[in-house]
Amino acid sequence: MTERAREKNLLLLGRFGAPHGVRGDIRLQSFTSDPLAIATYDGLTDKSGSRHFRLRAVRPQGKDMLVAQVEGVDDRAGAEALSRVELYIPREALSPPEEEEFYIADLIGLRAETAEGEVMGVVVAVRNFGAGDILEIRPLHGETILLPFTKAVVPIVDVAGGRVVVEPPAEVEGPAD
C-alpha cells in the first residue's frame, strides 16, 4: 500500500496536546462529533500505524479540549512524549458517514469549481476556528481562499466525482490571474 493510500485509509480523530499535571494526564483535542466519544474507539494509532493507543478515560477541559489518561502513560515525561501526536483510526473501523456528512479526509484533494464548471482550485484543508467549518482552497494562482463550509456556499459535495461546487459570497474575490 502506498503512503497516500494508507493515509486515505486512516481518519484523524484527535491530537494530543500538552501534559496536564504530573500523573501522565494529557490534553487531547477531539475531532469526533461527540468529543468524549473518542475514548470509545479501539485501534487508535499514530499516522505511521506503528504506535497504538488506548484511552483509559477522558474528561472535558474547557470548551474545546479534553484531558485524557492513556494506557501505559503514568508520568509527566510519558505525556510530554505524546505532545502533538495525532490519533488515527482505520476507515473500516467506522461506519460510513450519513447523507450530508463527510469525513475531512474525503474532502481534502477535491477539485473546487463554480456552478458553471470553472475550476477554482483544490481543497487543501478543513479548518474550524470556533465559528463553523471552513474550506481552505488552493487556487491555481495566488493565496489560498477560505470559505464557510455551509450548504449556501458549498451546495454540492461530490466525493465520488472528486469535486465540490462552490458559490462564493459576493465579498470573496475569485483567484487572481
C-alpha positions in Angstrom: 0.0 0.0 0.0 1.4 3.4 -1.0 1.9 6.2 1.6 -1.0 8.2 0.0 -3.3 5.1 0.0 -2.5 4.3 3.7 -3.2 8.0 4.6 -6.6 7.9 2.8 -7.4 4.7 4.8 -6.7 6.5 8.1 -9.1 9.0 9.6 -7.8 11.7 12.0 -9.8 11.6 15.3 -7.7 13.7 17.6 -4.4 15.3 18.6 -2.6 15.1 21.9 -1.5 18.5 23.4 0.5 19.4 26.5 0.7 17.3 29.6 -1.8 18.0 32.4 -0.3 17.6 35.8 2.3 15.1 36.9 0.5 11.8 36.8 0.6 11.3 33.0 -2.7 13.0 32.0 -2.5 14.8 28.7 -4.7 17.4 26.9 -6.5 16.0 23.9 -8.3 17.8 21.1 -11.0 15.5 19.7 -12.3 15.8 16.2 -15.3 13.4 16.7 -18.8 14.8 16.5 -19.2 14.0 20.2 -15.7 14.8 21.6 -16.0 12.4 24.5 -16.7 9.5 22.1 -13.0 9.4 21.1 -12.4 7.2 24.2 -14.8 4.5 22.9 -12.7 3.8 19.8 -10.4 0.8 19.7 -7.5 0.7 17.3 -6.2 4.3 17.7 -2.8 4.7 16.1 -0.3 7.4 15.1 -0.1 8.3 11.4 2.5 5.6 10.7 0.4 2.9 12.3 3.4 1.8 14.4 2.2 3.2 17.8 -1.1 2.1 19.3 -3.1 4.0 22.0 -5.9 3.1 24.3 -7.6 5.9 26.2 -8.4 4.8 29.8 -10.6 7.9 30.5 -11.3 11.3 29.2 -12.9 14.3 30.7 -13.8 17.8 29.4 -11.3 20.6 30.0 -12.8 23.9 28.8 -14.7 24.5 25.6 -12.8 22.5 23.0 -10.4 20.4 25.0 -10.3 17.1 26.9 -7.9 15.7 29.4 -7.1 12.0 28.7 -5.5 9.2 30.6 -3.6 7.0 28.2 -2.9 3.3 29.0 0.8 2.9 29.8 1.4 6.6 30.4 1.8 7.2 34.2 4.0 10.3 34.5 4.6 13.8 33.0 7.6 12.6 30.9 5.4 10.0 29.2 2.7 12.6 28.5 5.3 15.0 27.1 6.5 12.4 24.7 3.0 12.3 23.2 2.6 16.0 22.7 1.4 16.8 19.2 0.9 13.2 18.2 -2.2 12.8 16.1 -4.6 9.9 16.7 -5.9 8.0 13.7 -8.3 5.0 13.1 -8.6 2.8 10.1 -11.6 3.9 7.9 -13.1 0.4 8.1 -13.4 0.7 11.9 -16.1 3.4 11.4 -19.5 3.3 9.8 -19.9 5.2 6.5 -20.9 8.8 7.0 -24.6 9.7 6.9 -26.0 11.6 4.0 -24.8 15.2 4.1 -21.9 14.2 6.4 -18.3 13.8 5.3 -15.0 12.7 6.7 -12.5 15.5 6.4 -10.1 13.1 4.7 -12.5 12.7 1.9 -12.8 16.4 1.3 -9.0 17.0 1.0 -7.9 16.9 -2.6 -11.4 17.5 -4.1 -11.5 20.0 -7.0 -13.4 23.2 -6.2 -15.4 24.6 -9.0 -18.1 27.1 -9.7 -21.7 26.1 -10.7 -20.6 26.9 -14.3 -17.7 24.4 -14.1 -14.9 26.9 -13.8 -12.1 25.4 -11.7 -11.3 27.5 -8.6 -8.6 25.2 -7.1 -8.3 22.2 -4.8 -9.5 21.7 -1.2 -6.3 21.5 0.9 -7.8 21.7 4.4 -10.9 22.0 6.5 -10.4 24.4 9.4 -12.6 25.4 12.4 -11.7 28.4 14.4 -14.8 28.2 16.6 -17.5 29.6 14.3 -18.0 26.6 12.0 -16.1 24.6 9.4 -14.1 26.5 6.7 -12.8 25.0 3.5 -9.3 26.1 2.5 -8.9 26.1 -1.2 -5.6 26.5 -3.0 -6.3 28.3 -6.3 -4.2 27.7 -9.5 -2.5 31.1 -8.7 -2.3 33.3 -5.6 -3.1 32.8 -2.0 -5.5 30.2 -0.5 -9.1 31.1 -0.2 -11.1 30.4 3.0 -14.8 29.8 2.5 -17.5 28.8 5.0 -18.4 25.1 4.6 -22.1 25.7 4.5 -24.9 24.5 2.2 -25.3 28.0 0.8 -21.6 28.4 -0.1 -20.9 24.7 -0.9 -24.2 23.4 -2.2 -22.7 20.2 -3.8 -20.2 17.8 -2.4 -19.5 15.0 -4.9 -16.8 12.9 -3.3 -17.2 10.1 -5.9 -16.9 12.7 -8.6 -13.9 14.3 -6.9 -15.4 17.8 -6.7 -17.2 20.4 -4.6 -19.3 23.1 -6.2 -18.7 26.5 -4.6 -20.8 29.6 -4.8 -18.5 32.2 -3.1 -20.2 35.0 -1.2 -20.1 38.4 -3.0 -17.4 39.7 -0.7 -14.9 37.0 -1.7 -12.8 37.8 -4.7 -12.0 34.9 -7.1 -8.5 33.8 -7.7 -6.1 36.3 -9.1 -4.8 35.6 -12.6 
